[in-house]
């Protein structure tokens, strides 16, 4: 095991223990010698890690210690910036705002890779002022397991009213689909977000049913099917 990984493992072991653990026991867990553990503990203490104890008695981590923030190498930062920039294609305005906040935090720590560009074309922005349902509302309903009342127009402009239990969002290049259990049809249906003309949160919840519904949905549909099958009759 590389030394940096071993130091991380020592910290994790000590954080999980409520009582002192000896160097011998740490050595067994890490498959190294006790002498190596003594050196690693000394190195961690020198770096300011609040490890208390001594050889022969055992070591314990002082409560309240948290690991420092993660560090990313250049390619990892670039992967994050490209991935976050591609969120503009989803049309999900609240995710885009969150992505911008993350990018600002990255730029405060790392040089901005302004030579990496992502084309913005994709799904239409979910601007409620233009009659588009907010994808943030849909995500919140899924997260909180809260029923929605939808006014939906399919590709033939047939308008229906549905009470649904939302279970998943599927992002495609040109649209976003809401997968939900439709109480009107007694089955799963899929709704294009740009065809949801009205959406309101209901007080009625389906608390605890979300995971089971998602499992049932995933058994009935592959992710490709779930993203392309629009709401039926």
C-alpha positions as CSV (number, residue, x, y, z in Angstrom):
1,X,0.0,0.0,0.0
2,X,1.3,3.4,-0.9
3,X,2.3,5.6,2.1
4,X,-0.3,8.3,1.4
5,X,-3.0,5.7,1.2
6,X,-1.8,4.1,4.4
7,X,-1.9,7.5,6.2
8,X,-5.4,8.0,5.0
9,X,-6.4,4.6,6.2
10,X,-4.9,5.2,9.7
11,X,-7.0,8.4,10.0
12,X,-10.1,6.6,8.9
13,X,-9.5,3.7,11.4
14,X,-8.9,6.1,14.3
15,X,-11.9,8.2,13.5
16,X,-14.1,5.1,13.7
17,X,-12.8,3.9,17.0
18,X,-14.1,5.1,20.4
19,X,-11.3,3.5,22.4
20,X,-7.5,3.5,21.8
21,X,-6.1,1.0,19.3
22,X,-2.5,-0.3,19.6
23,X,0.2,0.1,16.9
24,X,0.3,-3.7,16.8
25,X,-3.4,-3.9,15.9
26,X,-3.0,-1.2,13.3
27,X,-0.1,-3.0,11.8
28,X,-2.2,-6.2,11.4
29,X,-5.0,-4.3,9.8
30,X,-2.7,-2.5,7.3
31,X,-0.4,-5.5,6.8
32,X,2.8,-3.6,7.8
33,X,5.2,-3.7,10.7
34,X,4.5,-1.9,14.0
35,X,7.6,0.2,13.3
36,X,6.1,1.5,10.1
37,X,2.9,2.4,12.1
38,X,5.0,4.3,14.6
39,X,6.6,6.3,11.8
40,X,3.3,7.0,10.2
41,X,1.7,8.1,13.4
42,X,4.6,10.4,14.1
43,X,4.3,11.9,10.6
44,X,0.6,12.5,11.0
45,X,1.1,14.2,14.4
46,X,3.8,16.4,12.8
47,X,1.3,17.5,10.2
48,X,-1.1,18.6,13.0
49,X,-3.5,15.6,12.9
50,X,-4.9,15.4,16.5
51,X,-3.8,11.8,17.3
52,X,-3.3,11.2,21.0
53,X,-1.5,8.3,22.8
54,X,1.8,6.6,22.6
55,X,3.6,3.4,21.8
56,X,2.5,0.5,24.0
57,X,-0.7,2.2,25.2
58,X,-2.6,2.8,21.9
59,X,-3.7,5.8,19.9
60,X,-7.0,7.6,19.6
61,X,-8.2,10.5,17.4
62,X,-9.5,13.6,19.2
63,X,-13.2,14.1,18.4
64,X,-14.4,16.6,15.9
65,X,-11.5,16.1,13.4
66,X,-12.5,16.2,9.7
67,X,-10.4,15.4,6.7
68,X,-9.1,18.4,4.6
69,X,-10.9,19.2,1.4
70,X,-10.1,17.0,-1.6
71,X,-7.4,18.0,-4.0
72,X,-7.8,17.4,-7.7
73,X,-5.1,17.1,-10.4
74,X,-5.3,19.1,-13.6
75,X,-7.2,16.5,-15.6
76,X,-9.7,15.9,-12.8
77,X,-10.4,19.7,-12.7
78,X,-10.8,19.8,-16.5
79,X,-13.2,16.8,-16.3
80,X,-15.3,18.6,-13.6
81,X,-15.4,21.8,-15.7
82,X,-16.5,20.1,-18.9
83,X,-19.0,17.9,-17.0
84,X,-20.5,20.9,-15.2
85,X,-20.6,23.0,-18.3
86,X,-22.5,20.3,-20.1
87,X,-25.4,20.8,-17.6
88,X,-26.5,23.7,-19.8
89,X,-27.7,21.2,-22.3
90,X,-30.2,19.7,-19.9
91,X,-32.3,22.9,-19.7
92,X,-32.4,22.5,-15.9
93,X,-31.9,26.0,-14.6
94,X,-31.4,25.1,-11.0
95,X,-28.8,22.5,-11.8
96,X,-27.0,25.0,-14.0
97,X,-26.9,27.5,-11.1
98,X,-25.5,24.9,-8.8
99,X,-22.9,24.0,-11.5
100,X,-21.9,27.7,-11.7
101,X,-21.4,27.9,-8.0
102,X,-19.2,24.8,-8.1
103,X,-17.2,26.2,-11.0
104,X,-16.6,29.5,-9.0
105,X,-15.3,27.4,-6.1
106,X,-13.0,25.5,-8.4
107,X,-11.7,28.7,-10.0
108,X,-10.9,30.1,-6.6
109,X,-8.5,27.2,-6.0
110,X,-7.3,26.3,-9.5
111,X,-6.6,28.3,-12.7
112,X,-9.6,28.5,-15.0
113,X,-9.3,26.2,-18.1
114,X,-10.9,28.8,-20.3
115,X,-9.8,26.9,-23.4
116,X,-12.3,24.1,-22.7
117,X,-15.6,25.0,-24.3
118,X,-18.9,23.2,-24.4
119,X,-21.6,24.1,-26.9
120,X,-24.8,25.1,-25.1
121,X,-27.3,23.6,-27.6
122,X,-29.6,21.0,-26.1
123,X,-33.0,21.0,-24.3
124,X,-34.9,24.3,-24.1
125,X,-34.3,26.2,-20.8
126,X,-37.0,25.5,-18.2
127,X,-38.2,29.1,-18.0
128,X,-41.5,29.2,-16.1
129,X,-42.1,32.7,-17.6
130,X,-42.3,31.0,-21.0
131,X,-44.7,28.3,-19.8
132,X,-42.1,25.6,-19.1
133,X,-42.2,23.7,-15.9
134,X,-39.2,24.1,-13.6
135,X,-37.2,20.9,-13.6
136,X,-36.2,21.9,-10.0
137,X,-39.8,21.4,-9.0
138,X,-39.8,17.9,-10.5
139,X,-36.6,17.0,-8.8
140,X,-37.8,18.2,-5.5
141,X,-41.0,16.3,-5.8
142,X,-39.0,13.1,-6.5
143,X,-36.7,13.8,-3.6
144,X,-39.5,14.5,-1.2
145,X,-41.8,11.8,-2.5
146,X,-44.6,14.2,-3.1
147,X,-47.4,13.8,-5.6
148,X,-47.8,16.1,-8.6
149,X,-50.9,17.2,-10.5
150,X,-50.0,17.7,-14.2
151,X,-51.6,19.3,-17.1
152,X,-50.1,17.4,-20.1
153,X,-50.3,17.8,-23.9
154,X,-49.0,14.9,-25.9
155,X,-47.5,15.1,-29.4
156,X,-51.0,15.2,-30.9
157,X,-51.9,18.1,-28.6
158,X,-54.4,16.0,-26.6
159,X,-54.6,17.5,-23.2
160,X,-55.1,15.3,-20.1
161,X,-54.9,15.9,-16.3
162,X,-52.9,13.5,-14.2
163,X,-52.0,12.9,-10.6
164,X,-48.6,11.2,-10.6
165,X,-46.0,9.8,-8.2
166,X,-42.7,11.0,-9.8
167,X,-39.9,8.5,-9.6
168,X,-37.1,9.6,-12.0
169,X,-35.8,12.2,-14.4
170,X,-34.2,11.1,-17.7
171,X,-32.0,13.8,-19.4
172,X,-31.7,13.6,-23.1
173,X,-30.0,15.9,-25.5
174,X,-33.2,17.6,-26.7
175,X,-35.6,17.0,-23.9
176,X,-36.1,15.8,-20.3
177,X,-38.5,13.0,-19.4
178,X,-40.3,12.6,-16.1
179,X,-41.0,8.9,-15.2
180,X,-43.9,8.6,-12.9
181,X,-46.6,6.3,-11.6
182,X,-49.8,7.7,-13.1
183,X,-52.9,7.2,-10.9
184,X,-55.2,7.8,-13.8
185,X,-53.8,4.9,-15.8
186,X,-52.6,2.7,-12.9
187,X,-49.2,2.3,-14.6
188,X,-45.9,4.0,-15.3
189,X,-46.0,6.8,-17.8
190,X,-43.3,9.1,-19.2
191,X,-43.9,12.8,-19.6
192,X,-41.7,15.3,-21.7
193,X,-41.1,18.3,-19.4
194,X,-41.6,20.7,-22.3
195,X,-45.2,19.3,-22.8
196,X,-46.2,19.7,-19.1
197,X,-48.3,22.9,-19.3
198,X,-49.3,22.9,-15.6
199,X,-47.7,21.4,-12.6
200,X,-48.6,21.8,-8.9
201,X,-47.3,20.1,-5.8
202,X,-50.0,18.2,-3.8
203,X,-50.1,17.9,0.0
204,X,-50.5,14.1,-0.6
205,X,-47.1,12.3,-0.3
206,X,-46.0,8.7,-1.0
207,X,-43.4,8.6,1.7
208,X,-41.2,5.5,1.6
209,X,-42.6,4.2,-1.7
210,X,-40.0,5.9,-3.9
211,X,-37.3,3.2,-3.9
212,X,-39.8,0.4,-4.5
213,X,-41.4,2.3,-7.4
214,X,-38.1,3.0,-9.0
215,X,-37.1,-0.7,-8.7
216,X,-40.4,-1.7,-10.3
217,X,-40.0,0.9,-13.0
218,X,-36.4,-0.1,-13.8
219,X,-37.5,-3.7,-14.1
220,X,-40.2,-2.7,-16.7
221,X,-38.1,-0.3,-18.7
222,X,-34.5,0.0,-19.7
223,X,-33.1,3.5,-19.4
224,X,-33.4,3.9,-23.2
225,X,-37.1,2.9,-23.1
226,X,-37.7,5.1,-20.1
227,X,-36.4,8.1,-22.0
228,X,-38.3,7.6,-25.2
229,X,-41.7,6.3,-24.3
230,X,-44.1,9.2,-23.9
231,X,-47.2,9.3,-21.8
232,X,-49.8,7.0,-23.3
233,X,-53.6,6.9,-22.9
